[in-house]
Structure formats: C-alpha cells, structure tokens
C-alpha cells in the first residue's frame, strides 16, 4: 500500500490527477473494508494529495463516493487567513465549514 501511495504522490507532482483519484479511492476503500461499520474519513495530509481533487482544493472537508476527505492544506490556509484577518478562530473541537475560508 505504501508504494501505491508514493506512486500516487509522484503522479500528482507531475500533474497526472485523473488516474490518481481512482487510486486514492481504491486505497481508502481497501483501508476501510474491515471497518465497514464506521463512516470512512481520510485526511489528506500530504500537500500533493488534494491535487487529485481539483474541484475541491479550497474545501476543508468534502465527500466523494461515500468517503469524506479532510484537506489539511485548506484547513491550515483557513486558519492562517482567519488569524491574519483578525477573524475569530474556530472553536476548539469544531469542524470548519467545508465551503468558506472566512
């Protein structure tokens, strides 16, 4: 599985997003197969992984094919923006809005 993830990341670095979306979905499905009673959630912590989902790059949280993805890059950008703009930070333990940066 690790080699597959590294191959996906390398592909995203060279702009090959289309095939890598399917690979990421397959990796998530295989990872969650044994835990079928839980809601699948994946944290995209590598800065390249959100590139597989260009339509959702600015979203902090999004759903695709029944799997929820947390985009750590967008979450960090949102926090930095809110801090620099003097906007109140999200309350501890809350999930940021999936659509808006502000």
BAPA-957105 format. One line per 8 residues: number of its first residue (from 1); their letters; for each residue x, y, z of N, C-alpha, C, CB. Coordinates in nm, 3 decimals. Atoms other than C-alpha are relative to their C-alpha. Glycine has a CB too. Example, Ala and Ser with C-alpha at 12.3 -4.5 7.8 and 13.67 -1.06 7.14 Angstrom:
BEGIN
1> AS> 0.089 -0.119 0.000 1.230 -0.450 0.780 0.090 0.120 0.000 -0.099 0.003 0.125 ~ -0.082 -0.119 -0.006 1.367 -0.106 0.714 -0.077 0.109 0.073 0.041 0.046 -0.142
END
This chain:
BEGIN
1> XXXXXXXX> 0.083 -0.119 0.000 0.000 0.000 0.000 0.088 0.126 0.000 -0.095 -0.001 0.122 ~ -0.088 -0.116 -0.008 0.284 0.240 0.085 0.055 0.037 -0.138 0.116 -0.027 0.097 ~ -0.053 -0.028 0.134 0.435 0.205 -0.263 -0.107 0.059 -0.091 0.055 -0.128 -0.062 ~ 0.110 -0.055 0.079 0.095 0.276 -0.418 -0.020 0.147 0.034 -0.130 -0.078 0.024 ~ 0.016 -0.139 -0.042 0.061 0.595 -0.213 0.114 0.085 -0.055 -0.005 0.011 0.155 ~ -0.114 -0.075 0.053 0.412 0.705 -0.312 -0.011 0.019 -0.151 0.131 -0.073 0.034 ~ 0.020 -0.012 0.145 0.331 0.635 -0.679 -0.107 0.105 -0.032 -0.041 -0.136 -0.061 ~ 0.106 -0.099 0.019 0.010 0.841 -0.650 0.056 0.141 0.022 -0.119 -0.027 0.098
9> XXXXXXXX> -0.058 -0.131 -0.029 0.200 1.131 -0.492 0.093 0.043 -0.114 0.077 -0.002 0.134 ~ -0.090 -0.033 0.112 0.466 1.117 -0.766 -0.080 0.039 -0.124 0.092 -0.120 -0.032 ~ 0.085 -0.035 0.115 0.192 1.120 -1.031 -0.062 0.137 0.016 -0.109 -0.104 -0.018 ~ 0.061 -0.131 -0.024 0.024 1.420 -0.870 0.103 0.112 -0.016 -0.061 0.006 0.140 ~ -0.106 -0.101 0.016 0.356 1.606 -0.864 0.027 0.032 -0.146 0.128 -0.047 0.067 ~ -0.022 -0.024 0.143 0.376 1.566 -1.241 -0.129 0.036 -0.073 0.062 -0.123 -0.063 ~ 0.125 -0.047 0.059 0.014 1.671 -1.298 -0.094 -0.109 -0.049 0.031 0.088 -0.112 ~ 0.085 0.110 0.043 -0.145 1.328 -1.351 -0.109 -0.026 0.104 0.084 -0.128 -0.023
17> XXXXXXXX> 0.103 0.010 -0.105 -0.456 1.379 -1.137 -0.106 -0.105 -0.029 -0.066 0.133 0.020 ~ 0.117 0.083 0.033 -0.720 1.175 -1.322 0.012 -0.143 0.051 -0.021 -0.003 -0.149 ~ -0.016 0.140 -0.043 -0.586 0.823 -1.263 0.021 -0.010 0.150 0.118 -0.064 -0.073 ~ -0.033 0.005 -0.142 -0.475 0.909 -0.912 -0.122 0.014 0.089 0.099 0.106 0.032 ~ 0.125 -0.007 -0.077 -0.828 0.993 -0.793 -0.052 -0.141 0.022 -0.106 0.088 -0.072 ~ 0.047 0.138 -0.011 -0.927 0.635 -0.865 0.088 -0.080 0.095 -0.003 -0.066 -0.137 ~ -0.091 0.071 -0.090 -0.617 0.505 -0.686 -0.025 0.039 0.146 0.146 0.028 -0.037 ~ 0.028 -0.045 -0.136 -0.687 0.718 -0.378 -0.131 -0.057 0.052 -0.004 0.153 0.005
25> XXXXXXXX> 0.128 0.058 -0.039 -1.046 0.599 -0.373 0.016 -0.148 0.031 -0.105 0.020 -0.111 ~ -0.024 0.143 -0.022 -0.931 0.237 -0.402 0.075 -0.023 0.131 0.078 -0.061 -0.118 ~ -0.076 0.012 -0.125 -0.678 0.283 -0.120 -0.092 0.021 0.120 0.117 0.102 0.004 ~ 0.093 -0.028 -0.110 -0.947 0.435 0.103 -0.098 -0.116 0.018 -0.077 0.131 -0.025 ~ 0.096 0.111 -0.009 -1.195 0.158 0.021 0.063 -0.124 0.061 -0.056 -0.033 -0.139 ~ -0.070 0.117 -0.055 -0.941 -0.116 0.095 0.029 0.022 0.148 0.132 -0.027 -0.079 ~ -0.033 -0.031 -0.138 -0.838 0.056 0.417 -0.120 -0.009 0.092 0.061 0.137 0.010 ~ 0.120 -0.002 -0.083 -1.196 0.085 0.541 -0.083 -0.127 -0.011 -0.084 0.117 -0.037
33> XXXXXXXX> 0.079 0.122 0.022 -1.322 -0.254 0.421 -0.022 -0.077 0.131 0.069 -0.090 -0.103 ~ 0.011 0.074 -0.126 -1.252 -0.418 0.760 -0.079 0.077 0.105 0.140 -0.033 0.054 ~ 0.072 -0.084 -0.096 -1.422 -0.129 0.940 -0.130 0.052 -0.061 0.088 0.119 0.045 ~ 0.119 -0.039 0.076 -1.747 -0.126 0.745 -0.106 0.068 0.085 -0.059 -0.120 -0.066 ~ 0.100 -0.062 -0.087 -1.943 -0.004 1.048 0.029 0.147 0.029 -0.008 -0.076 0.131 ~ -0.034 -0.140 -0.025 -1.769 0.334 1.054 -0.011 0.083 -0.127 0.142 0.012 0.059 ~ 0.004 -0.093 0.115 -1.803 0.640 0.829 0.143 0.021 -0.050 -0.066 0.137 0.040 ~ -0.135 -0.019 0.051 -1.497 0.645 0.603 0.040 0.147 -0.006 0.013 -0.062 -0.139
41> XXXXXXXX> -0.055 -0.135 0.003 -1.288 0.959 0.655 0.150 -0.010 -0.025 -0.030 0.077 0.133 ~ -0.142 0.001 0.036 -0.948 1.028 0.501 0.053 0.141 0.019 0.021 -0.048 -0.148 ~ -0.065 -0.130 -0.016 -0.713 1.308 0.599 0.109 0.012 -0.105 0.059 0.017 0.145 ~ -0.098 -0.023 0.106 -0.519 1.442 0.301 0.112 0.087 0.058 -0.066 0.068 -0.125 ~ -0.103 -0.077 -0.070 -0.205 1.544 0.493 0.119 0.034 -0.088 0.047 -0.076 0.119 ~ -0.107 -0.032 0.092 0.043 1.539 0.207 -0.050 0.113 -0.091 0.045 -0.126 -0.083 ~ 0.046 -0.116 0.077 0.028 1.870 0.018 -0.037 -0.035 -0.144 0.106 0.107 -0.001 ~ 0.035 0.038 0.137 0.007 1.686 -0.316 -0.134 -0.070 -0.009 0.107 -0.090 -0.055
49> XXXXXXXX> 0.122 0.080 0.009 -0.294 1.468 -0.231 -0.124 0.081 -0.037 -0.024 -0.070 0.131 ~ 0.117 -0.077 0.044 -0.553 1.748 -0.261 -0.001 0.030 -0.150 -0.007 0.130 0.076 ~ -0.006 -0.023 0.144 -0.433 1.793 -0.622 -0.081 -0.102 -0.077 0.144 -0.001 -0.048 ~ 0.080 0.102 0.066 -0.622 1.474 -0.705 -0.145 0.043 -0.012 0.009 -0.132 0.076 ~ 0.139 -0.047 -0.002 -0.945 1.663 -0.637 -0.003 0.151 -0.030 -0.066 -0.030 0.139 ~ -0.011 -0.143 0.031 -0.907 1.997 -0.821 -0.127 0.080 0.029 0.037 0.017 -0.144 ~ 0.124 -0.072 -0.026 -1.275 2.086 -0.781 -0.019 0.031 0.148 -0.119 -0.080 -0.051 ~ 0.018 -0.018 -0.144 -1.245 2.061 -0.402 0.126 0.054 0.069 -0.039 -0.132 0.062
57> XXXXXXXX> -0.127 -0.042 -0.060 -0.895 2.206 -0.347 -0.015 0.104 0.110 0.089 0.054 -0.106 ~ 0.017 -0.105 -0.100 -1.023 2.504 -0.147 -0.091 -0.043 0.114 -0.055 0.125 -0.065 ~ 0.093 0.046 -0.102 -1.267 2.297 0.058 0.076 -0.069 0.114 -0.105 -0.095 -0.060 ~ -0.064 0.063 -0.115 -1.166 2.194 0.409 -0.045 -0.144 0.016 -0.029 0.078 0.127 ~ 0.058 0.135 -0.011 -1.395 1.889 0.404 -0.089 -0.021 -0.122 -0.081 -0.019 0.134 ~ 0.089 0.031 0.111 -1.564 1.720 0.110 -0.025 -0.151 -0.004 0.060 0.049 -0.134 ~ 0.038 0.140 0.012 -1.730 1.391 0.020 0.007 -0.041 -0.146 -0.142 -0.025 0.057 ~ -0.004 0.055 0.136 -1.668 1.176 -0.285 -0.020 -0.151 0.011 0.135 0.035 -0.072
65> XXXXXXXX> 0.029 0.144 0.002 -1.813 0.831 -0.346 -0.018 -0.059 0.140 0.111 -0.073 -0.072 ~ 0.028 0.050 -0.134 -1.925 0.797 0.016 0.115 0.009 0.098 -0.043 -0.139 -0.008 ~ -0.116 -0.017 -0.087 -1.584 0.883 0.161 0.020 0.148 0.026 0.129 -0.063 -0.063 ~ -0.027 -0.139 -0.035 -1.523 1.207 0.349 0.150 0.023 0.005 -0.065 0.035 0.136 ~ -0.142 -0.037 0.003 -1.188 1.379 0.297 0.019 0.130 0.077 0.051 0.015 -0.147 ~ -0.041 -0.121 -0.070 -1.029 1.632 0.532 0.125 0.050 -0.069 0.024 -0.026 0.154 ~ -0.111 -0.058 0.073 -0.797 1.863 0.340 0.081 0.086 0.097 -0.051 0.085 -0.122 ~ -0.077 -0.073 -0.101 -0.529 1.966 0.590 0.062 0.128 -0.056 0.110 -0.089 0.055
73> XXXXXXXX> -0.055 -0.122 0.059 -0.379 2.219 0.347 -0.104 0.112 0.006 0.044 -0.024 -0.147 ~ 0.107 -0.101 -0.003 -0.713 2.402 0.316 -0.032 0.041 0.144 -0.126 -0.053 -0.069 ~ 0.026 -0.032 -0.141 -0.765 2.380 0.694 0.107 0.095 0.053 -0.004 -0.130 0.085 ~ -0.107 -0.090 -0.044 -0.424 2.540 0.757 -0.011 0.137 -0.066 0.137 -0.063 -0.030 ~ 0.017 -0.128 0.071 -0.485 2.807 0.492 -0.113 0.079 0.064 -0.029 -0.023 -0.151 ~ 0.115 -0.065 -0.064 -0.823 2.884 0.651 0.042 0.061 0.134 -0.116 -0.099 0.021 ~ -0.042 -0.048 -0.131 -0.667 2.916 0.997 0.094 0.120 -0.014 0.069 -0.112 0.080 ~ -0.093 -0.112 0.020 -0.385 3.141 0.870 -0.073 0.125 -0.049 0.109 -0.040 -0.101
81> XXXXXXXX> 0.078 -0.113 0.050 -0.631 3.359 0.679 -0.080 0.066 0.111 -0.095 -0.046 -0.112 ~ 0.084 -0.053 -0.109 -0.863 3.395 0.977 0.086 0.075 0.102 -0.078 -0.114 0.069 ~ -0.089 -0.065 -0.095 -0.571 3.481 1.205 0.048 0.134 -0.054 0.119 -0.090 0.033 ~ -0.053 -0.123 0.058 -0.424 3.740 0.967 -0.108 0.106 -0.022 0.068 -0.030 -0.131 ~ 0.111 -0.094 0.023 -0.766 3.894 0.900 -0.068 0.043 0.131 -0.104 -0.063 -0.092 ~ 0.058 -0.036 -0.128 -0.844 3.919 1.270 -0.137 -0.061 0.023 -0.010 0.148 0.011 ~ 0.128 0.068 -0.015 -1.139 3.680 1.238 0.013 -0.101 0.113 -0.044 -0.071 -0.133 ~ 0.001 0.094 -0.113 -1.230 3.476 1.544 0.031 -0.142 -0.048 -0.138 0.004 0.072
89> XXXXXXXX> -0.030 0.138 0.043 -1.078 3.125 1.520 -0.118 -0.092 0.027 0.125 -0.052 0.072 ~ 0.102 0.101 -0.025 -1.297 2.818 1.504 0.011 -0.046 0.144 0.015 -0.120 -0.098 ~ 0.001 0.049 -0.138 -1.398 2.694 1.848 0.071 -0.135 0.005 -0.145 -0.011 0.054 ~ -0.067 0.130 -0.012 -1.184 2.404 1.972 -0.101 -0.114 -0.008 0.079 -0.008 0.133 ~ 0.085 0.117 0.011 -1.332 2.069 1.880 -0.109 0.011 -0.105 -0.062 -0.029 0.130 ~ 0.100 -0.014 0.106 -1.547 2.207 1.598 0.064 -0.029 -0.134 -0.063 0.142 0.002 ~ -0.048 0.028 0.135 -1.518 2.116 1.233 -0.024 0.126 -0.084 -0.073 -0.125 -0.063 ~ 0.018 -0.119 0.081 -1.457 2.410 0.998 -0.103 -0.019 -0.111 0.131 0.042 -0.060
97> XXXXXX> 0.095 0.004 0.110 -1.717 2.495 0.736 0.069 -0.055 -0.123 -0.060 0.140 -0.028 ~ -0.067 0.059 0.116 -1.646 2.291 0.422 0.013 0.094 -0.118 -0.074 -0.122 -0.044 ~ -0.001 -0.083 0.120 -1.705 2.577 0.182 0.076 0.131 0.014 -0.138 0.030 -0.039 ~ -0.053 -0.135 -0.009 -1.589 2.911 0.315 0.134 0.006 0.071 -0.097 0.087 0.070 ~ -0.127 -0.024 -0.069 -1.239 3.025 0.404 -0.018 0.096 0.116 0.106 0.055 -0.098 ~ 0.016 -0.103 -0.105 -1.365 3.318 0.610 -0.105 -0.038 0.100 -0.035 0.134 -0.062
END
